[in-house]
Amino acid sequence: MDYAAVQTVLPDGAGVPTELKLEVAIKTGIPEFHVTGIPPSRARSLSDRVLCALQMHGIRLNHRTLTLNVEGDPDPRLLELLDLPVAVVLLQSMGYFMPALPRDRHVCLGKLSLDGQIRILEAPGRILAAADYLEVSYLVSHFPETIFGIPTGTQPIQLGSLSALFAKHESEYRRTPLFRDRPR
């Protein structure tokens, strides 16, 4: 059984920063994706978006059962921002290396489109302020071109798609099954 965990941060409905822990366990079996810790209807839409985005990049479950646990109390209106950290923790648990992520304390946030693009983060100042309050060094997401009121303690790192996680070491990721040519 493979396991990975990541930390992320979301403000709750009142704007209070909440730290969340996302953990994934993978075991051999029927290809399924179970999500615990959030309402079932939200869990289904999150898992569908993330799995579709990963499959667009050639990543398949291949007879694996995935169990994702969301620990913490996320605001249901902001659950779609967990798409990117869920994709990151899934890839880490499957053994993929992501050199674009900083080694220091970082969090990822972002909604994924079905083709693996990361949607532009709305209200990034609020999210960056929450990350700064929790002393996060880097926030990885897709930011608007101009951001006003960036807290000084948290540095934003711009990503436009899932493939950007692997873009720094092109020769290394081409050997993995991640970016094989898709059938047309």
Buried (B, 14 or more C-beta within 10 A) or exposed (E): EBEBBBBBBBBBEEEEBBBBBBBBBBEEEEEEBEBEBBEEEBBEEBBEBBBBBBBBBEBEBEEBBBBBBBBBEBBEEBBBBBBBBBBBBBBBBBEBBBEBBEEEEBBBBBBBBEEBBBBBBEEBEBBBBBBBBBEBBBBBBBBEEEEEEBBEBBBBBEBBBBBBBBEEEEEEBEEBEBBEEEEE
